[in-house]
Every structure is written in structure tokens, then in C-alpha cells.
Amino acid sequence: MPHIPLPGHLPGITGLLEYSKHTAQPIRVLTQFLLRGESTLTPGERELIATIVSHNNECRFCTAAHTATADLLLGNTETCEIMKQDIDAAPVSDKMKALLKIAKQVQVSGRAVTPEAIAEAKVNGATDLEIHDTVLIAALFCLYNRYVDGMATVAPANPEFYQGLGQRLVDNGYNRLANGYDHLKQNQPS
């Protein structure tokens, strides 16, 4: 049960963002820019960063949401599951493997990022901007994970909920839906 009254039809981060639209607006803008803005990393690759950080932070809601989104963007359900178990076995480029390892280090602590991890990313073709954005995305999802879990938001058990959420994130990015979320009241999570 959430620590504060949140809209029952909006579990996880969505309810928190609706609860405080003033704080939500800059968070949404930053997230949209980092995960859907112009980048040499694909939206699917950036969702992998969100997924690995959320998975390692044990945030059920964010892990399920970003796994579903990455799966849709990548066109398969294997990459995320393999990556969660063993980054080196994931069917992604060596550059992406190195960036995902940096993201995991950020998840532990900003000071856990090693010069060796940065050098490995550069050797595998990562640009300074890609390294920067990886660290910033990882740090942002640490914030999201702690926000979602720190407020004890609801994490639906039904995988279909996350498929719908993933599709909304693919279709609309991280922008608030123009007409809000009242239409979701009929589809309350189980």
C-alpha cells in the first residue's frame, strides 16, 4: 500500500507523476530527452540501460516496465532476460556490453565506475557522449527506482499490464498523455 494516497488506476511511477505534476514535468522532460531524444544509441539500447539498473536495484515495477518496452523496441524477449543474467552473453554489440557494465557500476555507486570500464567502452567504440548519457540514464533510473519503491507504489503482478505500459512508452515516449490517464480507470491493474 502506497505511503500517500495515489490514483489507484496508475501504479508505479505514473501515479507519482500524476500526484505531483510540478515535480513530474522536469523529470519527464529529462527522461524524454535522454531515452527518446537524438542519440547514437537506439531507444532500445537506452531502454536496456534502464532495465539493467532497475533489475539490479530490484525495483519490480520499473524492471517489468522497461523490460516490456525494450522487448518491443528490440523486437524480441530474449535480450533483456539474457542481459539480466549475464551481460557478456547478451546479443548486443561489445560497445553496448561495455556501456551496460558502466550502468551496473553506477547502480552500485557513482564512485564505483572504474577507469577500466570507461577504457573498455572507448576501446569498443563508445563516444564520450555515449558514456555520459549512459551514466546519466543509469543515475536517473536509480532516482526512479528509489522514488517508486520509497513511496511503496503498487507493482501489478499481471504481465499484460506491463505490455500495455511498454506499448504506451514506445508510442508516446515519456511525455504525459495529452488527455491524461482517466481512460485507464477501467483497466485497473490486478
Secondary structure, DSSP 4 states (H G I P E B T S, - for coil): --SS---TTS-HHHHHHHHTHHHHHHHHHHHHHHHHSS-SS-HHHHHHHHHHHHHHTT-HHHHHHHHHHHHHHHT-SHHHHHHHH-GGGSSS-HHHHHHHHHHHHHHH-GGG--HHHHHHHHHTT--HHHHHHHHHHHHHHHHHHHHHHHTT----S-HHHHHHHHHHHHHHTTSPPTT-SGGGGGG---
